[in-house]
Amino acid sequence: MSFPLLTVTAALPAIGAIATAAVPAARRTAAKWLALLFSLATLVLAAIVMIRFEPGGDRYQLTESHSWISDFGVRYELGVDGIAVVLIGLTALLIPFIILAGWHDADPLEDSNSRWRPTQGFFALILSVEAMVILSFEATDIFLFYIFFEAMLIPMYFLIGGFGDRAHEGGDKAAATQRSYAAVKFLLYNLAGGLIMLAAVIGLYVVAGSFSLQEITAARASGSLEMATNTERLLFLGFFLAFAVKAPLWPLHTWLPNAMGEATAPVAVLITAVVDKVGTFAMLRFCLGLFPEASKWATPVVLVLALVSIVYGALLAVGQRDMKRLVAYASISHFGFIVLGIFAMTSQGQSGATLYMVNHGISTAALMLVAGFLISRRGSRLIADYGGVQKVAPVLAGTFLIGGLATLSLPGLAPFVSEFLVLVGTFARYPVAGIIATLGIVLAALYVLVLYQRTMTGPVKPEVSTMPDLRVRELAVVAPLIALLIFLGVFPKPLTDIVNPAVQHTMSDVQQKDPKPEVEAAK
């Protein structure tokens, strides 16, 4: 029996969560270090998964399959393709930085009127989310995927509602009310989507007689499994709605600005850079893989929703006064690009969408975490409360600028490659949609540069005149992310080599080929 590498990779952070939660209350520092060590060990295992994965090999590799609930045909089945591998790597990479950035976010507050925050619980919840996200990327049994797709909502609910941002206008009571509202809204939106998906999962089992993704896709490819047109479309909608909420896609996005605004900066990164990627990943793996004809049927509407997300999210980001909500609306715009690339039904679009998931995770983490460091110094999320920061904290301002430039997809930084591929892939099949999507690029430049100008340039405001620059721990968080943005911006080949074969399999599932160029290249 081969070593269950995928199981161990997902189980390690779960074990770390239990061990961290069990640390005595007085040993807060020990709990932090234990959580960090488990996250680093998980990163090592994720790196081994990426090394052992062979891009030119079988579609699903490192597979594991064991009987679980035999009466209902549910199996413990795991396997990774190139898309899942890079997203597992992204998740494992970001969690240590999230833990380091949130090192003091759950410490007891000095104000005696404020409640005590259980430090161990904060880091245990982060590790439990990591375990569930990794298992969601690995699961090839649809019922198994559904369990962890829904289960991750519980720790996220407590992270948002129980460990909110301390830089809140209006006092502790107002902060607690806003946190509770944001957490409940997050839970209700995602739970509603999940319940609709559960009905679709049951319906799929009735039709296909199996929960195995590989068995169902193989049966569809061979012609031994046929679905009635209306049945396939209804099942597709059940899956797609759940993934669109998680993604988040307009008009199912409204929980995200509240959740990111009220959460601490590291938890906000966990939401948009890690958890939300499960939604767009699942569109590729399950919507296109299980329901190819329905995916093509729904494409015109999904493209419109993606374009609205791009423009609407960017427009609202331009008008934001709250720094964290600006990043949240920018993320809605970016997720619109990802969905656009997926449903453009071209290899360039889907490769770009997968790279966008990775690059957006890194760039958003860099920008939001530096914003969090800035907010923790000033005690305010309002953009108007800052000015002249670059004169007193030049390193902080410089890293903030690079994170912002990556967010607007500046050439030479990683998101540019993915956004370019998405637009090329969209233009090839839907030129009008590609033209509209470019408006998001213009608006991104506007909200990022205005944000930087208002916070970092101009006269130094008295409240920031004594602001310290980035500390060693904070540099250890930001510097590797900036280095990755630059490296993947000039040399994305390590990722594209892994992703492209998996994308070709997805294109084969939906029986699509790239459009031929109108003008052939000169030989």
Number of C-alpha atoms within 10 A of each C-alpha: 3 7 9 13 16 22 20 16 25 25 19 19 29 22 17 27 28 17 16 27 20 13 18 11 14 10 11 18 16 15 26 22 16 20 29 23 15 22 27 18 18 28 23 16 20 27 19 14 21 19 10 11 19 17 18 12 10 13 16 18 19 20 17 19 13 11 11 13 10 9 7 11 15 18 22 19 24 24 22 24 25 25 25 26 24 25 24 27 21 22 24 28 20 23 26 22 26 23 23 19 24 22 20 13 23 20 16 15 14 9 8 8 8 11 11 13 15 16 25 28 24 28 27 26 24 25 29 24 27 29 27 25 26 29 24 28 27 27 25 27 23 22 23 21 23 17 15 19 24 19 16 19 20 13 19 24 21 18 26 27 24 19 22 28 27 20 20 19 12 8 10 15 10 12 19 19 12 19 27 20 18 24 26 18 18 25 19 13 18 23 18 14 22 23 16 17 22 19 13 21 20 16 17 21 17 11 15 17 15 20 24 22 19 19 15 20 18 15 14 19 15 10 9 9 14 13 14 8 11 10 14 22 18 15 22 26 20 22 26 26 21 27 27 26 26 29 28 28 28 23 12 18 19 17 21 27 22 20 32 29 25 29 27 27 28 25 29 30 27 25 22 25 24 28 23 23 27 21 23 25 24 24 24 21 19 20 23 24 23 25 24 24 20 21 23 17 12 16 17 15 10 23 22 15 18 28 26 21 31 33 25 18 28 29 19 18 28 20 10 17 15 16 21 28 22 25 28 28 26 31 27 30 31 31 30 31 29 31 31 31 31 31 24 30 27 27 27 24 32 31 27 33 32 32 28 26 27 25 29 28 25 27 27 24 28 29 26 26 27 26 22 24 19 25 21 17 16 16 17 20 24 19 19 13 15 24 22 22 28 21 17 17 19 16 16 23 24 14 21 24 22 19 28 25 23 28 28 26 24 18 15 17 26 29 30 24 22 29 27 18 22 31 25 20 29 29 18 19 17 16 14 10 19 21 13 14 25 18 14 26 20 13 22 27 19 16 23 22 16 13 22 20 17 16 22 25 16 14 12 18 14 11 13 19 15 14 15 14 19 19 12 8 12 19 17 14 22 22 13 14 24 22 12 16 25 19 14 20 22 15 14 16 11 9 18 19 14 22 23 21 21 25 25 17 15 23 21 15 20 20 13 15 12 15 12 9 8 7 6 7 6 4 3
